[in-house]
Amino acid sequence: MRVIAGSAKGRKLLSVPGEGTRPITDRVKESLFDIIGAGIEGAAMLDLFAGTGSVGIEALSRGARHVVLIDKAHQAIKVLGKNLALTGLAGQSTVIRGDAFRYLADPVARGDVERRFEYIYVAPPQYLDLWARALLALDEHDLLADDGVIIVQIHPKEARPLDLQRFRLERERRYGSTLLQFWVRREAPSEPAQVEAPDGVR
């Protein structure tokens, strides 16, 4: 596992011991950021189940303004902190050890009621329906910027329809046992350019 591009390109990242986290593969991560493209530059990202911090660190390396990374596991937070230090990107991040759903619902936990994110990344432990719970919570407690994107990483078998008031599923991309979903605002007047798939990505 490594940083693929940007200021920390090539830096190897530490993994969380055990099977409690499921880090994104380099192939899927590269495809994800090819889809996001230049939209990540200057953007704020929220990573609700950060694990090793691989996605948030990649975003910072590619020019994101700030990333908030949340995980409730002590070991994950420890590894995440080391990875931020290894890449020299700790100063552009906020790391929170706590429950992602409390963060979404409680302004005190967020520390800033008005905070909005251009990208929200949701990659929780598998087969617990936490991704759907997170989307429903985001639908109720809206933290997405007007032109933002919620990115969900799940196993294809976990996918099911969700009836959300604020957001709609804009596109999906499958890479073997990983499915990426891109959710945008229902009232968006046009398709966000930053989630267009590059040639050859399916």
BAMI-70051 format. One line per 2 residues: their letters; for each residue y, x, z of N, C-alpha, C. Coordinates in nm, 2 decimals, decimal comma. Layout:
% residues N
A> Y:X:Z:Y:X:Z:Y:X:Z; ...
% end
This chain:
% residues 202
MR> -0,12:0,08:0,00:0,00:0,00:0,00:0,12:0,09:0,00; 0,21:0,06:-0,09:0,33:0,15:-0,11:0,45:0,06:-0,15
VI> 0,57:0,13:-0,15:0,69:0,07:-0,21:0,69:0,10:-0,36; 0,71:0,00:-0,44:0,69:0,02:-0,58:0,81:0,07:-0,65
AG> 0,93:0,02:-0,61:1,05:0,06:-0,68:1,17:0,06:-0,59; 1,28:0,12:-0,64:1,40:0,13:-0,56:1,42:0,25:-0,48
SA> 1,51:0,24:-0,38:1,55:0,36:-0,30:1,43:0,42:-0,22; 1,33:0,34:-0,19:1,22:0,40:-0,11:1,09:0,40:-0,20
KG> 1,11:0,41:-0,33:0,99:0,41:-0,42:0,89:0,52:-0,39; 0,77:0,48:-0,38:0,66:0,58:-0,36:0,62:0,59:-0,21
RK> 0,70:0,55:-0,12:0,67:0,56:0,02:0,55:0,48:0,05; 0,45:0,54:0,12:0,33:0,47:0,16:0,36:0,39:0,29
LL> 0,30:0,27:0,30:0,32:0,19:0,42:0,20:0,18:0,50; 0,22:0,17:0,63:0,11:0,16:0,72:0,05:0,01:0,72
SV> -0,07:0,00:0,75:-0,14:-0,14:0,76:-0,16:-0,18:0,90; -0,16:-0,31:0,92:-0,19:-0,36:1,06:-0,35:-0,35:1,08
PG> -0,40:-0,29:1,18:-0,54:-0,28:1,20:-0,60:-0,42:1,22; -0,73:-0,44:1,18:-0,80:-0,57:1,20:-0,78:-0,66:1,08
EG> -0,81:-0,78:1,09:-0,81:-0,88:0,98:-0,71:-0,99:1,01; -0,62:-0,97:1,10:-0,53:-1,08:1,13:-0,42:-1,10:1,03
TR> -0,39:-0,99:0,95:-0,29:-1,00:0,84:-0,36:-0,99:0,71; -0,29:-1,04:0,60:-0,35:-1,02:0,47:-0,23:-0,97:0,38
PI> -0,21:-0,84:0,38:-0,10:-0,78:0,30:-0,12:-0,81:0,15; -0,01:-0,83:0,09:-0,01:-0,85:-0,06:-0,05:-0,73:-0,13
TD> -0,13:-0,74:-0,24:-0,17:-0,62:-0,31:-0,05:-0,57:-0,39; -0,05:-0,44:-0,43:0,05:-0,38:-0,50:0,07:-0,45:-0,64
RV> -0,04:-0,49:-0,70:-0,03:-0,56:-0,83:0,04:-0,69:-0,82; 0,01:-0,77:-0,72:0,08:-0,90:-0,70:0,22:-0,88:-0,66
KE> 0,25:-0,78:-0,57:0,39:-0,76:-0,53:0,47:-0,71:-0,65; 0,42:-0,63:-0,74:0,49:-0,59:-0,85:0,52:-0,70:-0,94
SL> 0,42:-0,79:-0,96:0,45:-0,91:-1,05:0,55:-1,00:-0,98; 0,54:-1,02:-0,85:0,64:-1,10:-0,78:0,78:-1,05:-0,81
FD> 0,80:-0,92:-0,79:0,94:-0,87:-0,81:0,98:-0,86:-0,95; 0,89:-0,86:-1,04:0,92:-0,87:-1,19:0,97:-1,01:-1,21
II> 0,92:-1,11:-1,15:0,96:-1,25:-1,16:1,10:-1,27:-1,10; 1,12:-1,22:-0,98:1,25:-1,23:-0,92:1,36:-1,15:-0,99
GA> 1,32:-1,03:-1,04:1,42:-0,96:-1,12:1,54:-0,91:-1,04; 1,65:-0,91:-1,11:1,78:-0,86:-1,05:1,83:-0,96:-0,95
GI> 1,77:-1,08:-0,94:1,82:-1,17:-0,84:1,81:-1,12:-0,70; 1,73:-1,02:-0,67:1,71:-0,97:-0,54:1,83:-0,88:-0,49
EG> 1,91:-0,83:-0,59:2,02:-0,74:-0,55:2,13:-0,82:-0,48; 2,16:-0,77:-0,36:2,26:-0,84:-0,28:2,22:-0,97:-0,21
AA> 2,09:-1,00:-0,22:2,04:-1,13:-0,16:2,00:-1,11:-0,02; 1,99:-1,22:0,05:1,93:-1,22:0,19:1,80:-1,29:0,18
ML> 1,70:-1,23:0,25:1,56:-1,28:0,24:1,51:-1,31:0,38; 1,43:-1,41:0,40:1,36:-1,45:0,52:1,21:-1,44:0,50
DL> 1,15:-1,35:0,57:1,00:-1,34:0,57:0,94:-1,40:0,69; 0,88:-1,51:0,68:0,85:-1,59:0,80:0,72:-1,54:0,87
FA> 0,63:-1,47:0,80:0,51:-1,42:0,85:0,49:-1,28:0,80; 0,57:-1,19:0,86:0,60:-1,06:0,79:0,49:-0,96:0,79
GT> 0,40:-0,96:0,89:0,29:-0,87:0,88:0,33:-0,72:0,88; 0,29:-0,65:0,78:0,33:-0,51:0,76:0,48:-0,49:0,72
GS> 0,54:-0,60:0,67:0,68:-0,59:0,62:0,68:-0,55:0,47; 0,57:-0,55:0,40:0,57:-0,49:0,27:0,66:-0,56:0,17
VG> 0,67:-0,70:0,18:0,75:-0,77:0,08:0,90:-0,75:0,12; 0,93:-0,77:0,25:1,07:-0,75:0,29:1,12:-0,61:0,26
IE> 1,04:-0,51:0,29:1,08:-0,37:0,26:1,10:-0,35:0,11; 1,01:-0,40:0,03:1,03:-0,39:-0,12:1,16:-0,45:-0,16
AL> 1,19:-0,57:-0,10:1,32:-0,64:-0,13:1,44:-0,55:-0,10; 1,43:-0,49:0,02:1,54:-0,40:0,06:1,55:-0,27:-0,03
SR> 1,44:-0,22:-0,06:1,43:-0,10:-0,15:1,50:-0,13:-0,28; 1,48:-0,26:-0,33:1,54:-0,30:-0,46:1,68:-0,35:-0,45
GA> 1,74:-0,35:-0,33:1,88:-0,38:-0,33:1,92:-0,51:-0,25; 1,82:-0,57:-0,18:1,86:-0,68:-0,10:1,96:-0,65:0,00
RH> 2,05:-0,74:0,04:2,15:-0,71:0,14:2,10:-0,71:0,28; 2,01:-0,80:0,31:1,95:-0,81:0,45:1,82:-0,89:0,44
VV> 1,73:-0,85:0,53:1,60:-0,92:0,54:1,57:-0,95:0,69; 1,54:-1,07:0,72:1,49:-1,11:0,85:1,34:-1,12:0,84
LI> 1,27:-1,04:0,93:1,13:-1,04:0,93:1,08:-1,09:1,06; 0,99:-1,19:1,06:0,94:-1,26:1,18:0,78:-1,25:1,18
DK> 0,73:-1,21:1,30:0,59:-1,22:1,32:0,57:-1,23:1,47; 0,47:-1,30:1,51:0,44:-1,32:1,66:0,34:-1,22:1,71
AH> 0,28:-1,14:1,63:0,17:-1,05:1,67:0,24:-0,91:1,71; 0,21:-0,87:1,83:0,27:-0,74:1,88:0,23:-0,63:1,79
QA> 0,11:-0,62:1,75:0,06:-0,51:1,66:0,13:-0,51:1,53; 0,15:-0,63:1,47:0,22:-0,64:1,34:0,37:-0,59:1,36
IK> 0,44:-0,63:1,46:0,57:-0,59:1,49:0,58:-0,44:1,50; 0,49:-0,38:1,57:0,49:-0,24:1,59:0,47:-0,16:1,46
VL> 0,38:-0,21:1,37:0,36:-0,14:1,24:0,48:-0,17:1,15; 0,54:-0,29:1,16:0,65:-0,32:1,08:0,77:-0,23:1,11
GK> 0,79:-0,21:1,24:0,90:-0,12:1,28:0,88:0,02:1,23; 0,76:0,07:1,23:0,73:0,20:1,18:0,75:0,21:1,03
NL> 0,71:0,11:0,96:0,73:0,10:0,81:0,88:0,10:0,78; 0,96:0,03:0,85:1,10:0,03:0,83:1,16:0,17:0,85
AL> 1,11:0,23:0,96:1,16:0,37:0,99:1,12:0,47:0,88; 1,00:0,46:0,83:0,95:0,55:0,73:1,03:0,54:0,60
TG> 1,08:0,42:0,57:1,15:0,40:0,45:1,30:0,41:0,46; 1,35:0,42:0,59:1,49:0,44:0,61:1,57:0,31:0,59
LA> 1,50:0,19:0,61:1,56:0,06:0,57:1,58:-0,02:0,70; 1,56:0,03:0,82:1,57:-0,05:0,94:1,71:-0,11:0,96
GQ> 1,81:-0,03:0,92:1,95:-0,08:0,94:1,99:-0,20:0,86; 1,91:-0,24:0,76:1,94:-0,36:0,68:1,85:-0,47:0,72
ST> 1,78:-0,46:0,83:1,69:-0,57:0,86:1,71:-0,62:1,00; 1,65:-0,74:1,03:1,64:-0,79:1,16:1,50:-0,83:1,18
VI> 1,44:-0,77:1,29:1,30:-0,79:1,32:1,29:-0,88:1,44; 1,21:-0,99:1,43:1,20:-1,08:1,54:1,05:-1,10:1,57
RG> 1,02:-1,07:1,70:0,88:-1,11:1,74:0,89:-1,25:1,80; 0,82:-1,34:1,74:0,83:-1,48:1,78:0,76:-1,57:1,68
DA> 0,77:-1,70:1,71:0,70:-1,80:1,63:0,79:-1,84:1,52; 0,74:-1,84:1,40:0,82:-1,88:1,28:0,87:-2,02:1,29
FR> 0,79:-2,11:1,34:0,83:-2,25:1,34:0,94:-2,27:1,44; 0,94:-2,20:1,55:1,05:-2,21:1,65:1,18:-2,16:1,59
YL> 1,17:-2,05:1,51:1,29:-1,99:1,44:1,35:-2,10:1,35; 1,26:-2,17:1,27:1,31:-2,27:1,18:1,38:-2,38:1,25
AD> 1,33:-2,43:1,36:1,37:-2,55:1,43:1,48:-2,53:1,53; 1,50:-2,41:1,58:1,59:-2,38:1,69:1,70:-2,29:1,65
PV> 1,83:-2,35:1,64:1,94:-2,26:1,61:1,96:-2,15:1,70; 1,93:-2,17:1,83:1,94:-2,06:1,93:1,85:-1,94:1,89
AR> 1,73:-1,97:1,85:1,64:-1,87:1,81:1,69:-1,79:1,69; 1,75:-1,86:1,60:1,81:-1,80:1,48:1,93:-1,72:1,51
GD> 2,01:-1,76:1,61:2,13:-1,69:1,64:2,25:-1,72:1,55; 2,22:-1,79:1,44:2,33:-1,82:1,35:2,30:-1,95:1,28
VE> 2,36:-2,06:1,32:2,33:-2,19:1,27:2,35:-2,20:1,11; 2,45:-2,12:1,07:2,49:-2,14:0,93:2,42:-2,04:0,83
RR> 2,32:-1,96:0,89:2,26:-1,86:0,80:2,18:-1,93:0,69; 2,20:-1,88:0,57:2,12:-1,92:0,45:2,06:-1,80:0,38
FE> 1,95:-1,83:0,31:1,87:-1,72:0,25:1,85:-1,75:0,10; 1,88:-1,65:0,02:1,85:-1,67:-0,13:1,70:-1,68:-0,15
YI> 1,62:-1,61:-0,07:1,47:-1,61:-0,09:1,41:-1,62:0,05; 1,31:-1,71:0,06:1,23:-1,73:0,18:1,09:-1,71:0,14
YV> 1,02:-1,62:0,21:0,88:-1,58:0,17:0,79:-1,63:0,28; 0,69:-1,71:0,23:0,59:-1,77:0,32:0,45:-1,73:0,29
AP> 0,39:-1,64:0,37:0,26:-1,59:0,35:0,18:-1,59:0,48; 0,15:-1,70:0,53:0,08:-1,71:0,67:-0,07:-1,68:0,66
PQ> -0,13:-1,67:0,78:-0,28:-1,66:0,78:-0,34:-1,77:0,70; -0,45:-1,74:0,63:-0,51:-1,84:0,54:-0,59:-1,95:0,61
YL> -0,60:-2,06:0,53:-0,69:-2,17:0,57:-0,65:-2,24:0,70; -0,53:-2,23:0,74:-0,48:-2,31:0,86:-0,37:-2,41:0,82
DL> -0,34:-2,42:0,69:-0,24:-2,51:0,64:-0,10:-2,48:0,69; -0,08:-2,35:0,73:0,05:-2,31:0,79:0,15:-2,31:0,68
WA> 0,11:-2,28:0,56:0,21:-2,27:0,45:0,27:-2,41:0,43; 0,19:-2,52:0,43:0,24:-2,65:0,42:0,33:-2,69:0,53
RA> 0,29:-2,65:0,65:0,37:-2,68:0,77:0,50:-2,61:0,76; 0,50:-2,49:0,71:0,63:-2,41:0,70:0,72:-2,48:0,59
LL> 0,66:-2,53:0,48:0,75:-2,60:0,38:0,80:-2,73:0,44; 0,72:-2,80:0,51:0,77:-2,92:0,57:0,88:-2,89:0,67
AL> 0,87:-2,79:0,75:0,97:-2,75:0,84:1,10:-2,71:0,77; 1,09:-2,63:0,66:1,20:-2,60:0,58:1,27:-2,72:0,52
DE> 1,19:-2,81:0,48:1,24:-2,94:0,43:1,33:-3,01:0,53; 1,29:-3,00:0,66:1,37:-3,06:0,76:1,48:-2,98:0,81
HD> 1,46:-2,85:0,82:1,56:-2,76:0,87:1,60:-2,66:0,76; 1,69:-2,70:0,68:1,72:-2,64:0,55:1,79:-2,51:0,57
LL> 1,73:-2,39:0,54:1,79:-2,26:0,55:1,80:-2,19:0,41; 1,77:-2,27:0,31:1,78:-2,21:0,17:1,91:-2,22:0,11
AD> 1,96:-2,11:0,05:2,09:-2,11:-0,02:2,08:-2,21:-0,14; 2,19:-2,26:-0,19:2,19:-2,36:-0,29:2,11:-2,33:-0,41
DG> 2,11:-2,20:-0,45:2,04:-2,16:-0,57:1,92:-2,07:-0,53; 1,87:-2,09:-0,41:1,76:-2,01:-0,36:1,62:-2,05:-0,40
VI> 1,52:-1,97:-0,36:1,39:-1,99:-0,40:1,30:-1,97:-0,28; 1,21:-2,06:-0,25:1,10:-2,04:-0,15:0,98:-2,00:-0,22
IV> 0,92:-1,88:-0,18:0,80:-1,83:-0,24:0,69:-1,84:-0,15; 0,58:-1,90:-0,19:0,46:-1,92:-0,10:0,35:-1,84:-0,16
QI> 0,28:-1,76:-0,07:0,16:-1,69:-0,11:0,04:-1,75:-0,04; -0,06:-1,80:-0,12:-0,17:-1,86:-0,06:-0,30:-1,83:-0,14
HP> -0,41:-1,87:-0,09:-0,53:-1,86:-0,17:-0,53:-1,99:-0,26; -0,57:-1,99:-0,38:-0,57:-2,11:-0,47:-0,64:-2,23:-0,41
KE> -0,74:-2,21:-0,33:-0,81:-2,32:-0,27:-0,73:-2,39:-0,16; -0,63:-2,33:-0,11:-0,54:-2,39:-0,01:-0,44:-2,49:-0,07
AR> -0,41:-2,47:-0,20:-0,31:-2,55:-0,27:-0,34:-2,70:-0,26; -0,23:-2,78:-0,23:-0,24:-2,92:-0,23:-0,10:-2,98:-0,26
PL> -0,09:-3,10:-0,31:0,05:-3,15:-0,34:0,12:-3,18:-0,21; 0,25:-3,15:-0,21:0,34:-3,18:-0,10:0,45:-3,27:-0,15
DL> 0,49:-3,37:-0,07:0,60:-3,46:-0,11:0,72:-3,42:-0,02; 0,80:-3,33:-0,07:0,92:-3,29:0,00:1,05:-3,36:-0,05
QR> 1,14:-3,38:0,04:1,26:-3,44:0,01:1,36:-3,35:-0,06; 1,37:-3,23:-0,02:1,47:-3,13:-0,07:1,42:-3,05:-0,18
FR> 1,29:-3,01:-0,19:1,24:-2,91:-0,28:1,14:-2,96:-0,37; 1,12:-2,90:-0,48:1,01:-2,93:-0,58:0,95:-2,80:-0,62
LE> 0,82:-2,81:-0,66:0,75:-2,69:-0,71:0,79:-2,66:-0,85; 0,85:-2,55:-0,87:0,91:-2,51:-1,00:0,81:-2,45:-1,09
RE> 0,72:-2,36:-1,03:0,62:-2,29:-1,11:0,52:-2,23:-1,02; 0,40:-2,19:-1,08:0,30:-2,12:-1,00:0,25:-2,01:-1,09
RR> 0,20:-1,90:-1,02:0,14:-1,79:-1,09:0,01:-1,75:-1,01; -0,10:-1,74:-1,08:-0,22:-1,70:-1,01:-0,27:-1,56:-1,05
YG> -0,31:-1,48:-0,95:-0,36:-1,35:-0,97:-0,49:-1,34:-0,89; -0,60:-1,37:-0,95:-0,73:-1,37:-0,89:-0,73:-1,46:-0,77
ST> -0,75:-1,41:-0,65:-0,76:-1,49:-0,53:-0,62:-1,52:-0,46; -0,51:-1,48:-0,53:-0,38:-1,51:-0,48:-0,30:-1,60:-0,57
LL> -0,24:-1,70:-0,51:-0,15:-1,79:-0,58:-0,01:-1,78:-0,53; 0,08:-1,76:-0,62:0,23:-1,76:-0,58:0,29:-1,89:-0,63
QF> 0,35:-1,96:-0,54:0,43:-2,08:-0,58:0,58:-2,06:-0,56; 0,66:-2,12:-0,65:0,80:-2,10:-0,64:0,86:-2,24:-0,63
WV> 0,93:-2,27:-0,51:0,99:-2,39:-0,48:1,14:-2,38:-0,49; 1,21:-2,48:-0,56:1,35:-2,48:-0,57:1,41:-2,62:-0,53
RR> 1,54:-2,63:-0,52:1,60:-2,76:-0,49:1,58:-2,86:-0,59; 1,55:-2,98:-0,55:1,54:-3,09:-0,64:1,66:-3,12:-0,72
EA> 1,78:-3,10:-0,65:1,91:-3,14:-0,72:1,96:-3,02:-0,80; 1,89:-2,91:-0,81:1,94:-2,80:-0,89:1,97:-2,84:-1,03
PS> 2,09:-2,81:-1,09:2,12:-2,86:-1,22:2,05:-2,78:-1,33; 2,00:-2,67:-1,30:1,93:-2,59:-1,41:1,82:-2,50:-1,34
EP> 1,73:-2,45:-1,42:1,63:-2,36:-1,37:1,69:-2,23:-1,33; 1,66:-2,18:-1,21:1,71:-2,05:-1,17:1,65:-1,94:-1,26
AQ> 1,74:-1,86:-1,32:1,70:-1,75:-1,41:1,61:-1,65:-1,33; 1,64:-1,63:-1,20:1,57:-1,52:-1,13:1,42:-1,55:-1,11
VE> 1,37:-1,67:-1,14:1,23:-1,69:-1,12:1,16:-1,71:-1,26; 1,22:-1,67:-1,37:1,16:-1,67:-1,50:1,05:-1,56:-1,50
AP> 0,93:-1,59:-1,55:0,83:-1,49:-1,56:0,85:-1,40:-1,68; 0,84:-1,27:-1,66:0,85:-1,18:-1,77:0,74:-1,19:-1,87
DG> 0,75:-1,14:-1,99:0,65:-1,15:-2,09:0,52:-1,09:-2,04; 0,41:-1,16:-2,06:0,28:-1,10:-2,02:0,23:-1,15:-1,88
VR> 0,32:-1,21:-1,80:0,28:-1,25:-1,67:0,24:-1,40:-1,68; 0,13:-1,43:-1,63:0,07:-1,57:-1,63:0,02:-1,60:-1,50
% end
